[in-house]
Amino acid sequence: MANFGPAVLTAQISTGNPLTTVDLFDATKINNNAQNDLGIAYYHKAGVTAANPYGYWQKLRYVRYNSATNPAVLARPAVVYWTDEFKTTVSGTQADGFTGTSDDAAGILLPNSTSISTLTAALLNGNFVWICVGGFVPGVNAPASTAVGDWLYGTSGNWTLFRIAYHVGTVTPDKYVAHARSAVASNAADMDIVLES
């Protein structure tokens, strides 16, 4: 697992929640209205509830979502791909990636149409968001047959992962994105994201 780039102890999360943050690009403002340096990492504690008072950790990166194909948004977190070699910009389509292969897998886009009911592809595209590159994310877009323990990799298409059953042990040249912590239900599964430590 890679561990690259700077990290900050505090980050500006404009809404207070990475799931609901879409900072609008504005060329008339300093840094085009980016609230953090692009690509910066931040360790975030999420999922704190009465039943889970300690929550769970996530390693996040602040990026610009800028997709040439601009696919329709999903109702759950989903995989995105680096579109630049500097690791500052992502797209929901593998073909938009820097190399156009699964090696471009960047992380899991957190904003979605469930966390932001007004989110559309037009609102998302060109703006600044948080992606998860390490740690636990509940309800990630998953293939229909995903089971506990499966390995998930980036693949062609929009927001798409493919799975390999853990016990099969098949070797793949693709970049390992996540480990399924739950079986798929309603096109989503809980996952440990393993792109960065």
SULLINWO-V439873 format. One record per residue. N is the residue number from 0. OMEGA is omega in whole degrees, -180 to 180 (none if undefined). NEAR is the number of other ideal C-beta (glycine too) atoms within 10 Angstrom. Layout:
<<N;OMEGA;NEAR> <N;OMEGA;NEAR>>
This chain:
<<0;-179;9> <1;173;11> <2;-173;11> <3;173;9> <4;-178;15> <5;176;8> <6;177;13> <7;177;13> <8;176;6> <9;180;7> <10;175;18> <11;175;13> <12;-166;19> <13;179;15> <14;-176;13> <15;-177;7> <16;180;15> <17;178;22> <18;-176;19> <19;-178;16> <20;168;22> <21;-179;20> <22;-173;21> <23;176;12> <24;178;17> <25;-176;12> <26;180;6> <27;-177;6> <28;177;10> <29;-179;7> <30;-179;13> <31;-180;16> <32;173;15> <33;-176;20> <34;179;13> <35;172;22> <36;-180;14> <37;-179;17> <38;-177;18> <39;179;18> <40;179;21> <41;176;19> <42;-171;14> <43;174;19> <44;-176;11> <45;171;18> <46;179;14> <47;178;11> <48;176;8> <49;180;5> <50;-179;6> <51;-172;9> <52;-179;7> <53;179;9> <54;178;13> <55;-178;15> <56;174;14> <57;169;24> <58;-176;20> <59;169;28> <60;178;25> <61;-173;25> <62;171;27> <63;173;20> <64;-177;24> <65;-172;19> <66;176;20> <67;-178;10> <68;175;13> <69;-179;19> <70;177;18> <71;-180;11> <72;178;24> <73;-180;19> <74;-180;16> <75;176;22> <76;-176;26> <77;-178;22> <78;174;31> <79;-174;29> <80;176;27> <81;177;23> <82;179;25> <83;-178;16> <84;-179;9> <85;177;11> <86;177;20> <87;-172;21> <88;-177;22> <89;175;27> <90;177;26> <91;-178;26> <92;-179;21> <93;-178;24> <94;176;14> <95;-174;22> <96;-178;21> <97;177;17> <98;-179;12> <99;-180;14> <100;178;17> <101;176;23> <102;180;15> <103;-178;23> <104;-175;26> <105;-175;27> <106;-178;28> <107;176;29> <108;-177;27> <109;179;25> <110;179;24> <111;-173;22> <112;171;17> <113;-180;15> <114;175;19> <115;-173;18> <116;-179;7> <117;-177;7> <118;175;18> <119;176;12> <120;-180;15> <121;179;9> <122;-178;15> <123;-170;23> <124;178;19> <125;-174;15> <126;-172;19> <127;-174;24> <128;174;21> <129;171;27> <130;176;26> <131;-180;28> <132;178;27> <133;179;23> <134;-172;21> <135;173;18> <136;177;25> <137;170;15> <138;180;19> <139;176;32> <140;-172;25> <141;175;29> <142;-173;16> <143;-175;7> <144;-177;10> <145;179;25> <146;178;15> <147;178;13> <148;-180;12> <149;172;25> <150;-178;21> <151;-175;27> <152;174;19> <153;179;25> <154;-177;17> <155;-179;12> <156;-180;14> <157;174;20> <158;-166;23> <159;170;19> <160;168;26> <161;-172;19> <162;169;20> <163;-180;16> <164;-175;14> <165;-174;14> <166;-179;8> <167;178;9> <168;179;8> <169;177;8> <170;179;7> <171;178;11> <172;-174;8> <173;-179;17> <174;-180;17> <175;-176;16> <176;-171;24> <177;177;29> <178;-178;15> <179;178;24> <180;176;16> <181;174;16> <182;-180;14> <183;173;20> <184;-178;11> <185;176;9> <186;-178;16> <187;175;20> <188;174;27> <189;-175;18> <190;166;28> <191;179;14> <192;-170;23> <193;-179;17> <194;179;22> <195;179;18> <196;none;10>>
